[in-house]
Amino acid sequence: MADGPEDVARLRWRCRRGMKELDLVLLRYLEQDYPLASAADRDAFARILELQDPDLFGYLVGRDSPAEASLRHVVARIRRVDG
């Protein structure tokens, strides 16, 4: 679980993707929802950042859905922050 400023800075760097759209939506979640997220949601967000861009994009536009419930939950939260 990432908690300290160095960890958040590392997550911010990992939000930088090959697609500007992903950068924006991920950074918005990191700034708005992440600070109040549960430990489980923070862990799921870190795992989401390990996904390949095409998979992540598919999840965030609703084309696909992660198999794991914790990832689905955080993807839904990211989509709400963006919407």
N, C-alpha and C positions, 0 to 999 in steps of 0.2 A: 504494500500500500504506500502510495506517495503522499507525504504530508508537509514536509518542509519546503522552504522557498526554492532550494536547489532541485527538489523533485518536481515541483510545479514547473520550473524553468525547463527541465528535461522533457516534461510532457508537452510544454508549449513548442519546443523544438520538434518533437515527434508529430505534432499536429500539422507541420509543414509538409504538404504532400505534392504530388505531381499535378494535381488539379486544383486550381484556385478556389473552385466551389467547395471542395472538401476542406481546404485551409480555413475558409470563412466559417463554415458550419461547426467544425471541430473546435476552433478557437472560441467561438461564441459560447459553446457548451462549457468549455474549460473556464471561461470567465464568469458565466452566469450561474450554472448549476453545480459544477464540480466542487466549489468551496463548501457547499452544504450537503453534498452527496454522502451516502453511507459508505462504510468501508468496502462493502461488497460492490457497490456501484463504482467506486473509485478503481477497484481492482478490475472490474469488467471494462471500464473505459481504457485502462492501460492495455488490456488484451485486445480491445477493438483497434487500438493504434498499431497493433502488430499485423493487422490484416492487409492484404494487397489492395491497392486503390480500386480496381474494378469490382472486387467483392464488397468493399466498404461502400462504394457509390451505389451499387445495387441495393444494399440494405437501406441506405439513407433516402433513396428515391422510392422505396417500397416495392421494388421489382422482386426482391428476394428477402428472406428472413433468416437470421441466424438460427441454427438448430438449438443452441444452448439458451435456456430461459433467461439467465442473467444478462447475456449479451442482447437478447431481444428487448429486455426491459430498458437497458441503457440506450439502445438504438432508438427506441420509441421516445425517450426523454430528449435525445439529441434532435430528433425530428420536431418535437414540440417547441424547443428553444428556437429553432430556425423558422418555424411556422408562425 
